């Protein structure tokens, strides 16, 4: 775990398709990127930042999210999430997360993970 330090950054990208919309995941009626899908992309970015640096047999699990979904993203638009590790406290990892589409920032917040065996 010595390599896991604040400043690590992970990224994840996707294109919004019909399966990623609010009606398809049960979180609304408008055919735009569903909040749970945006959150999943943020978690994917956090994993990308640190998972490859964990010792064999260890992985991280999401334990807390505090995220705002700020703007709607239509089908066909690219979305990119970025997670920056800002603090390490023992086994706990704290990230700032942000997502934006081709036009604007669509979400931001904090994400916490814990390293487990």
Order of alpha helices (4+ residues) and beta strands (2+ residues): beta-alpha-alpha-beta-beta-beta-beta
